[in-house]
Structure formats: structure tokens, C-alpha cells
Amino acid sequence: MQKTTRRQLLMMSLMAGALPWRSATASTSTSTSTALQLPTVYDPAIDPAPYLVSEKYDGVRGHWDGSTLRYRSGRVVPAPAWFTARLPRTPLDGELWLGRGRFDELSGIVRKTVPVDAEWRQLRYMVFELPDAAGPFAARAQRLQELVTQTAWPSLVAVEQAPIADRAALRRRLADTVAQGGEGLVLHLASAAYRPGRSDALMKLKPELDTEAVVVAQRPGRGRNAGVLGALEVRAPDGRQFLIGSGFSDAQRRDPPAVGSVVTYRYRGLTATGEPRFASFLRVHHPML
């Protein structure tokens, strides 16, 4: 649950205007706030048997309200007209996805003000929810599958939801998914009605956690990294500062994230003093998504 707390603190700071990526452009641009269902971190004490499990796709969240496709932030996704024209008039929630391990490439595609048709034709919209629809999740998932089948468009895919017998089966499913290049799993409570916000009705399970922090300094490297970045000094939403020294490509060390930018990093739990364990750079965070 540590990760949820950190992310909540991050969003509270963002709303208060205390973090440096809240630019004048971001604060004045038009967007519509969308109340979506958000996952908590899976608690191993919870029996997974009442849940339906799916792969967690490392994509860009896309909410379709029946006429407009938006990021999780509420901003309009600059998708080609032909792409949105193929979507049903029914509200959908899912991930724009390019493939396993291709998030950076995907992010570049979907953030272009003028979309490139050839790039968008590679994308799939992996849908996993019918927002605000009545009934338990198991029934919504079935209706979603039927809707996607009726649409008959290869770029629109209903995420497969499968029952899981017990914790041992869940661990095996996670290991298999990660071994194949997947990011992790998502657990939906089969009996749950749709409810925006965070709750144990929707949980994510990953071998590593990730969250965001603000870059406060660039530390020079030594030895092999002499003359380039050695580590980023970052500040978490709770004010704690620490170093991230791994996960960077050679190009990123030559041209590191700027001071004041926000980065996403992976970690494996917390130390006794509350610092992220084995913090590793993942990517620059784009709040507009």
C-alpha cells in the first residue's frame, strides 16, 4: 500500500500547484475531468478467487465517452478521425497499446498534435471496462466482449478476463506473464459494480512497484560514466530526497532529464528508513497522459 500513499501525495501536491511541472500551459488548457476507476496495489492477504484476472498492459489510458477519446488527465487524445469513427457510441475504458516493452514509442505517437496515420494503424485499443454500466464486473466484461465482437475491428480488442483459483495460481500467472514480457496483472472483483476512484474492487500486481518524483539535481558520473550523468537526485511528494543511479541508457546519461522535470522510477519496496529499495529510472513522466 506504500505506493498508493505516495501517488496520492503526488496528486495532492499537483492540485496545490506545488510541483514544478504544473506549467501555465497545463493549467490553462481545456480538459474535462473524468472520474475513472483506479487500481490499488494487490494485498497478498486477499484471496484472489472472487476476482477475474487480466494482463496489465503498459499503454496510455484512453477513456472513450461515446464521442471523444481522452487521456486519464481529461485532455483530448489527438487521434485520427478514422480511428475514433470506428469506435462504438458506447463509453469505453482501456489502454492504447503498441506492444510489450514499447511504451516510449507509443507515448511519442499518441502525443503528436498532428497524428500520423501509419503509426496509429499499429495501435490497438485494449478495452477492459464499460464505465457507468450497470451490473457486476463479470456481466460488464461479457457485454464488452459482445460489443467488440459486433464492432469487428482488429484495432479494438476486449481484454481477456479469466478466473483464478488461488494465490498459488495467481503467482504462476504473474510469473508466466512477466516471462513473456508483460508488465503484470490486474484483478477485477467479479461481483463489483462500477465505482470511480480507488478500492480493492480493482487491484494491480507487478513484480516491481513504480511511482514518480521530481528531479532536483543531476549528479556527475565517475569511472565508466565520467563526463555524463551518474545519478539523479530526486524528491518524493513527502519531501524525502534520494538518488536514482540505474536504469539509464547511454543516450539518457548524455542528455538526462532536466532539473524540475518529473520522472517515473521502479523500486522493490521500502527500506527500514522509508527510502525506495533498488530505485531504477523508468521514463520521464508526461502528466498530460
Buried (B, 14 or more C-beta within 10 A) or exposed (E): EBBBEBBEBBEEBBEEEEBBBBEEEBEEEEEEEBEBBBBBBBEEEBEBEBBBBBBBBBBBBBBBBEEEBBBBBBBEBEBBEEBBEEBBEBBBBBBBBBBBEBBEEBBEBBBEEEBEEEBBEBBBBBBBBBBBBEBBBBBBBBBBBEBBEEBEBEBBBBBEBEEBEEBEBBBEBBEEBBEEEBBBBBBBBBEBBBEEEBBBBBBBBBEBBBBBBBBEEBBEBEEEBEEBBBBBBBBBBEEBEBBBBEBBEEEBBEEBBEEEBBBBBBBEEBEEEEBBEEBBBBBBBBBBB
